[in-house]
Amino acid sequence: MTTLVLLRGLMRDSRHWYGFDQYLAQQAVDVITVDLPGNGTLVNQPSPTDLQEYCDPVWQQIDNALITRGKLPKQTKVVLVGVSMGGMLALTLAAQKPARVRRVVLINSSAANLSPWYYRFQLWGLVMSLCVVSVRAIKTYWSKRELPNKNQWFEAIVLTLTSQHFSKRAEVVEAWGMLRSQCRTSLANGLHQLYACARFHCPVLLPVPVSVIVANQDKLAHPKCSEKLAVFYQTQLHKIDDCGHDASLDKPQQLQQLLTTILNVSLER
C-alpha cells in the first residue's frame, strides 16, 4: 500500500485537511498527516526561519506514524504531497533524504529562485479578500444578524483568499473559526514561516520525481509559479479548473483522481 504524507501550508495544520485525509484513506491509500513546528500539535514550538530546520521534527512524526502501523521507516518509501509551503518543505525533505521518498507532489507551490515575490504572494488578492469580508460584515450588521467573532472573521478572510467555493459557507467558516479558537499559530511563528517561504529556493538536481498540480483560480500564489516549477523539474503540469489555492477543500474528488493517476505512474517506475 502506498504511503502518502500530507503537508499543509503557512499557519495551517493537519486539522485543516477538513476530511480530505480520511477521504484518501478510503481509497486504499495509507495516509500520514503531520504538523510543522509552530502549528497544530507543535503550536508551542518556535517556527524556524529556514525550511531545513523543519525537517527533523517532520521526519520524526513520519517515523512514529510508520512504526505505529508496523512499518520500518528506513524500508518504507513515502510520497510527499505538499500544498503551498508544504510543497516547499516536501522538496526540502526529499533533497535531504532522497532514498526515503518515492515522489514529491506539489500543489500550488512556488520558489524564490523561479518566481518574483508578487507572484508568490499576491497582495491584491489579500486586499480584495479583506474588502469582500468587510462588505459582508456590514450587510450582516444592517440586517441585525449576529456578527462573526474574531476567529470566524479571520478565517472568513483566509477562505475568501484561498477558496473559490467555500468562503460564503457559514458552516465551514464556523468550523475553521473553532479550529482557530482551539489552537492557533502565533503571529511571531506566522512571520517566521512567511520568512522561511520567502527564502526558499528549490533544489536543483533533486533525485526524486516531482509532479506539479495547479489551480487556475488561485488568488494567493499565481498559477505561473506552478508553471515555472513544472518547467524547472521537466514534468507535466496537472491543472484543476474552477479551484482556489486550497485545492483539497475546493475540489477534493478531482485532486484525489489526479493523485491516483500520479501514484499509478509512480508505481510503474
C-alpha positions as CSV (number, residue, x, y, z in Angstrom):
1,M,0.0,0.0,0.0
2,T,1.3,3.4,-1.0
3,T,2.1,5.7,1.9
4,L,1.2,9.4,1.4
5,V,2.5,12.1,3.7
6,L,0.3,15.3,3.6
7,L,1.9,18.6,4.3
8,R,-0.2,21.8,4.8
9,G,0.9,25.3,4.2
10,L,1.5,28.6,6.0
11,M,-0.1,28.7,9.5
12,R,-2.2,25.7,8.8
13,D,-2.1,22.2,10.4
14,S,-3.3,18.7,9.9
15,R,-6.8,19.6,11.0
16,H,-7.2,21.8,8.0
17,W,-7.3,18.9,5.6
18,Y,-11.0,19.1,6.5
19,G,-11.6,15.4,5.9
20,F,-9.6,15.0,2.7
21,D,-7.1,12.8,4.5
22,Q,-9.9,10.4,5.6
23,Y,-11.3,10.5,2.0
24,L,-7.9,9.4,0.7
25,A,-7.6,6.7,3.3
26,Q,-10.9,5.2,1.9
27,Q,-9.2,4.8,-1.5
28,A,-6.8,2.1,-0.2
29,V,-4.0,4.6,0.5
30,D,-2.1,4.8,3.7
31,V,-2.2,8.5,4.8
32,I,0.0,10.3,7.3
33,T,-0.7,13.9,8.3
34,V,2.0,15.9,10.1
35,D,2.3,19.4,11.7
36,L,5.1,21.9,11.2
37,P,6.8,23.4,14.3
38,G,4.6,26.3,15.5
39,N,1.4,24.8,14.1
40,G,-1.2,22.3,15.4
41,T,0.2,19.7,17.8
42,L,3.5,21.6,17.7
43,V,2.0,25.0,18.3
44,N,4.1,25.7,21.4
45,Q,7.4,25.1,19.5
46,P,9.1,28.1,17.7
47,S,8.8,28.1,13.9
48,P,12.3,28.2,12.3
49,T,13.2,30.8,9.6
50,D,14.8,28.1,7.4
51,L,12.9,25.2,5.9
52,Q,15.9,22.9,6.6
53,E,15.2,23.2,10.3
54,Y,11.6,21.9,9.9
55,C,12.8,18.6,8.5
56,D,13.8,16.7,11.7
57,P,10.5,17.3,13.5
58,V,8.6,16.3,10.4
59,W,10.6,13.1,9.8
60,Q,10.1,12.2,13.5
61,Q,6.4,12.4,13.1
62,I,6.5,10.3,9.9
63,D,8.7,7.7,11.5
64,N,6.4,7.5,14.6
65,A,3.4,7.0,12.4
66,L,5.1,4.3,10.3
67,I,6.2,2.4,13.5
68,T,2.7,2.6,14.9
69,R,1.4,1.0,11.7
70,G,4.0,-1.8,11.9
71,K,6.3,-0.5,9.2
72,L,10.0,0.0,9.2
73,P,10.8,3.7,8.5
74,K,14.0,3.1,6.6
75,Q,12.4,0.5,4.4
76,T,9.2,2.4,3.6
77,K,9.3,4.9,0.7
78,V,6.8,7.7,1.1
79,V,5.1,10.1,-1.4
80,L,5.2,13.6,-0.1
81,V,2.2,15.7,-1.0
82,G,2.5,19.4,-0.1
83,V,0.3,22.4,-0.5
84,S,2.0,25.8,-0.8
85,M,4.6,26.0,2.0
86,G,4.0,22.3,2.4
87,G,5.3,21.8,-1.2
88,M,8.4,23.7,-0.4
89,L,9.0,21.6,2.6
90,A,8.3,18.4,0.6
91,L,11.1,19.3,-1.8
92,T,13.4,20.1,1.1
93,L,12.7,16.7,2.8
94,A,13.2,14.9,-0.5
95,A,16.5,16.6,-1.1
96,Q,17.6,15.7,2.4
97,K,16.7,12.0,2.3
98,P,16.0,11.0,-1.3
99,A,16.3,7.3,-0.6
100,R,13.2,7.6,1.6
101,V,11.0,9.4,-0.9
102,R,9.2,7.8,-3.9
103,R,7.8,11.0,-5.3
104,V,7.0,14.6,-4.5
105,V,3.7,16.2,-5.4
106,L,3.5,20.0,-5.3
107,I,0.1,21.7,-5.1
108,N,0.0,25.5,-5.7
109,S,3.6,25.9,-4.6
110,S,6.4,28.3,-5.6
111,A,10.1,29.1,-5.2
112,A,12.0,32.3,-4.9
113,N,14.6,31.3,-7.5
114,L,11.8,30.9,-10.1
115,S,9.1,33.5,-9.4
116,P,9.0,37.1,-8.1
117,W,7.6,37.7,-4.7
118,Y,4.5,39.5,-6.1
119,Y,3.5,36.2,-7.9
120,R,4.3,34.1,-4.9
121,F,2.1,36.2,-2.6
122,Q,-0.5,38.2,-4.4
123,L,-1.2,41.2,-2.2
124,W,-4.1,42.3,-4.4
125,G,-5.8,39.0,-3.6
126,L,-5.5,39.7,0.1
127,V,-6.8,43.3,-0.3
128,M,-9.8,42.0,-2.3
129,S,-10.5,39.4,0.4
130,L,-10.5,42.0,3.1
131,C,-12.9,44.2,1.1
132,V,-15.3,41.3,0.4
133,V,-15.4,40.1,4.0
134,S,-15.8,43.7,5.3
135,V,-18.8,44.4,2.9
136,R,-20.3,41.1,4.0
137,A,-19.9,42.1,7.7
138,I,-21.6,45.5,7.1
139,K,-24.5,43.8,5.4
140,T,-24.8,41.4,8.3
141,Y,-24.8,44.3,10.8
142,W,-27.5,46.2,9.0
143,S,-29.7,43.1,8.7
144,K,-29.4,42.9,12.6
145,R,-27.9,39.4,12.4
146,E,-25.2,38.2,14.7
147,L,-21.7,39.3,13.6
148,P,-18.9,36.7,13.4
149,N,-16.5,36.5,16.2
150,K,-12.8,37.4,15.7
151,N,-11.8,33.9,14.9
152,Q,-14.5,33.5,12.3
153,W,-13.7,36.9,10.9
154,F,-10.0,35.8,10.4
155,E,-11.0,32.5,8.8
156,A,-13.5,34.2,6.6
157,I,-10.7,36.3,5.1
158,V,-8.4,33.3,4.7
159,L,-11.2,31.3,3.0
160,T,-12.0,34.2,0.7
161,L,-8.4,34.3,-0.3
162,T,-7.8,30.6,-0.6
163,S,-11.1,29.0,-1.7
164,Q,-13.2,29.5,-4.8
165,H,-16.3,28.0,-3.3
166,F,-16.4,27.9,0.5
167,S,-15.8,31.5,1.7
168,K,-19.6,32.0,2.0
169,R,-20.4,28.6,3.6
170,A,-21.2,29.5,7.2
171,E,-20.6,26.0,8.4
172,V,-17.1,26.0,7.1
173,V,-16.3,29.4,8.4
174,E,-17.6,28.4,11.8
175,A,-15.7,25.1,11.8
176,W,-12.4,26.8,10.9
177,G,-13.1,29.5,13.4
178,M,-13.5,26.8,16.0
179,L,-10.2,25.2,15.0
180,R,-8.5,28.6,15.4
181,S,-10.0,29.2,18.8
182,Q,-8.8,25.7,20.0
183,C,-5.3,26.1,18.6
184,R,-3.8,28.9,16.6
185,T,-0.4,29.8,15.3
186,S,1.2,32.8,17.0
187,L,1.9,36.0,15.0
188,A,5.7,35.5,15.6
189,N,5.6,31.9,14.3
190,G,3.5,33.0,11.3
191,L,6.0,35.6,10.4
192,H,8.9,33.1,10.8
193,Q,7.1,30.7,8.4
194,L,6.5,33.5,5.9
195,Y,10.2,34.4,6.1
196,A,11.2,30.8,5.6
197,C,9.0,30.6,2.5
198,A,10.4,33.9,1.1
199,R,13.9,32.5,1.3
200,F,13.1,29.1,-0.2
201,H,15.0,28.1,-3.4
202,C,14.0,24.7,-4.9
203,P,16.7,22.1,-5.1
204,V,18.5,22.0,-8.5
205,L,19.2,18.3,-9.0
206,L,16.6,16.6,-7.0
207,P,17.0,12.8,-7.5
208,V,13.3,12.2,-6.9
209,P,10.4,12.5,-9.4
210,V,8.3,15.6,-9.0
211,S,4.7,16.2,-10.0
212,V,3.1,19.6,-10.1
213,I,-0.6,20.4,-9.6
214,V,-2.0,23.9,-10.1
215,A,-5.5,25.5,-9.5
216,N,-6.4,28.0,-12.2
217,Q,-8.3,30.4,-9.8
218,D,-5.5,30.6,-7.1
219,K,-5.7,34.2,-5.7
220,L,-2.8,33.6,-3.3
221,A,0.0,32.1,-5.4
222,H,-0.2,33.0,-9.1
223,P,-0.6,29.9,-11.3
224,K,2.6,31.0,-13.1
225,C,4.6,29.9,-10.0
226,S,3.5,26.3,-10.6
227,E,4.2,26.6,-14.3
228,K,7.7,27.6,-13.5
229,L,8.1,24.6,-11.2
230,A,6.9,22.2,-13.8
231,V,9.4,23.6,-16.4
232,F,12.2,23.5,-13.8
233,Y,11.6,19.9,-13.0
234,Q,10.7,19.0,-16.6
235,T,7.4,17.4,-15.6
236,Q,3.8,17.6,-16.6
237,L,1.7,20.4,-15.2
238,H,-1.7,19.0,-13.9
239,K,-4.5,21.6,-13.9
240,I,-7.6,21.8,-11.8
241,D,-10.3,24.2,-13.1
242,D,-12.6,26.4,-11.1
243,C,-10.4,25.9,-8.0
244,G,-8.6,28.1,-5.5
245,H,-5.4,27.8,-3.5
246,D,-6.8,25.2,-1.1
247,A,-7.4,22.5,-3.7
248,S,-8.2,19.8,-1.2
249,L,-11.1,21.9,0.1
250,D,-12.4,23.2,-3.2
251,K,-12.0,20.1,-5.4
252,P,-11.3,17.0,-3.3
253,Q,-12.6,14.5,-5.9
254,Q,-10.6,16.0,-8.8
255,L,-7.5,16.2,-6.6
256,Q,-7.9,12.6,-5.5
257,Q,-8.2,11.5,-9.1
258,L,-5.1,13.4,-10.1
259,L,-3.2,11.9,-7.2
260,T,-4.3,8.4,-8.1
261,T,-3.1,9.0,-11.7
262,I,0.2,10.3,-10.5
263,L,0.7,7.4,-8.0
264,N,-0.1,4.8,-10.7
265,V,2.7,6.3,-12.8
266,S,5.0,6.3,-9.8
267,L,4.3,2.6,-9.1
268,E,5.1,1.7,-12.7
269,R,8.6,3.1,-12.4
